[in-house]
Amino acid sequence: MGAREKKEVRLAKLEKILQENPLHSDGELARRLGVSIQTVRLDRQQIGIPELRERARQVAVEHLKDTRTFTGEEIVGEVTYLIVGKEGTSQLRFTEAMLQSSSVARGHYLFAQANSLAVAIVDAPTAMTALSRVRNRRPVLLGEVVEAKAHIVKVVGARNIIRVVSRVGNEIVFSGKFYIIARDRLSRP
């Protein structure tokens, strides 16, 4: 088989692997295909497959359609990863409009990002926050990007206990435990 045929086979295999799981890194793809990371990047560009971050964002947007508690516009921050009923990630860049004084961001934005992500991962048509225990660890500054990661710790009946940790880089800036009540519908007593 000539070089051109080998490349065509590799490109087809690359597309197939990413159709099965679009969240493979270039390093993982290189190992599976037996080529360098640079070759994978060039191949991806040639056939129009975006980098991992964009593929993850596309998957999150697709999974956002599965959320039954929120529409995409109601979630504070940009959802970058989401598996309804399990876990999710969102990012929020702090702008001047979110400032409290000088260059410090208002804390309720951190809470809203974490709370809306916690509610979004619950697999129910109606969900509400019954209780939260949160801790602001340090102020967030203008221009910083906060990445919130949420996962369901435990489900007992209609109660979902969700842990959220928000970071700027590797530094934790906010953490919390959210108790979310999930129902087919919330009724009056």
N, C-alpha and C positions, 0 to 999 in steps of 0.2 A: 504494500500500500504506500502510495506517495505521500509527500508532506501535506499537500492540499487535502487529500482524502482524510488523513489523520486529523487535520484541523477541523474539517467538517464534522467528523465523528465526535471530536471533543466538544465542539460548540453545541451539538445536539444533546450530548450527555449533560453538559452544563445547564442547558435549558430544562432538561428533565429533572435534574436534581433540585433546581430552584423552584420548579412547579410543585414538587413534593413537599419541600420545606424552604420557603423564601428567606429564612432567618439564618442560613449558613453564612459564616464569615468567609472572607477571601482565603484565609489560611486553611480553614476546613475544606473549602473547595479545591485548593491547590493539592492538599494531601489526597483527597478522593480521586482527583484527576491525574495525579502524578506529574504535576508541572509546578512552576514557580508561582508565587503570589502575583508577581508582575504580569505573567502570562494570563492568569485569571482576570486581572483588571483590564488588560487589553482586550481579551475575549468578551468580557461583559460589555465594554464600551462599544465594541464592534457590532454586537447584536442588540444593543439598546437596553441592557439590564442595569438598573441603577445600583448604587452602592448600598451596603447593608442598612445604614441609617434610614435611607429613603424607602427601602423595601419594608423595614419594620414599621415605618410610619404608615405605609399603604395597608399593611396587615391590620394595624390598629384602627385605621379608618373603616376598614371592612368589618372588623369586629364591633366597632362602635354602633353599627347598624343593628347588632344583636342585643344591645342594652335595651332593657325594657323600662328602666327607671328614668332615663334622661335622654334628651336629644343632644346632639353634639354641641349646640349653641349654649346649653345650660352648664356645661362642664367648664370650670375655671382652669385655664391652662390648655396646652395642646397635648392630647393623648397620643403617646408614641408607641404604646404597647398595651394590649388588652385581651385578656381571656376571661369572659364573663363567667362568674361563678368560681374564679380562682385568684387572679392577680391583674395588676395593671401598673402603668407608668405614665406620668405626664410631666411636661416641662412648662415653666412659666418664667418669662423674662420680665424683670421689674423695670418699669418706665417711670418717667417723672410724674405722671398722673397718679401713681401708686405711693408717692412719698408722703411721709408723716411730717418730717422736718428735715431740713438740709438734704442729706442723701440716704436717710433711713426709710425703708419701706414699711407701710402699715401692716401690722400683724394679721389683720383679718383676711388679707389676701392669701397668706400661708394657710390659714385655717380653711378658707373656702376651697383652695386647691386640693388640700388633703381630704376634706369632707366630701367634695363632689366626686373625687376619684373613688373613695370608699363606697359611696352609694352606687356609682356606675358599675362596679364589679359584682354587685349583688344581682343574682338572677331572679328577679321578681318584677311584676308590672308596677308595683308600688313599694317604695322603701323610704323610710325616714330615720333620721338620726335620733335615737332615744337618749344616748349619753355619750359623752366624749371626755377623755382625759388626755390633755395635750401639754406639751412643753415647748416653749420657744427657747432655743439654746443660744442663739446669737442673732443680732439684727442682720437683715438682708439689705444690701446696698444697691443703689441705682446701677442698672446694667447687668447685675448678676442674674444668672439663670438657675432657677431652683428645679431640681428633678425630684419628684415625689414618687415613691414606690409603695404600692399597697398590696397586701395579700390577706386572704381570709385565713384567720388562725383557727376558728372553730365555728360550727353552726349547730345550734341547739334549737330545734323547732323553727320558729320564725326569727330567732335572734342570730345575727351574724356578728362575730367579733372580728374586727379588721384592724390590722397594724399598718400604720403609715409612717415612713421615715422619709424626710425631705433633706436633700443635700445640695450644697453648692460645691461642685468638685467632689472631693472626698470628705468634706466637713459637714457633719450633721447640723442643720440649722433649726429643725422642727421635727418633733416626733409625737405620735399619738396613737391611742387605741380608741376606735369608734365602735359603738354598739348600734348596729343598724337593724331595725325591725322591718322584715319583708313580709308582704301580704299580697294576695291576689288583688285585694283592694282594702283600704283602711276604712273601717266602718265606725259610725258613732256608737258609743255605749248606750 
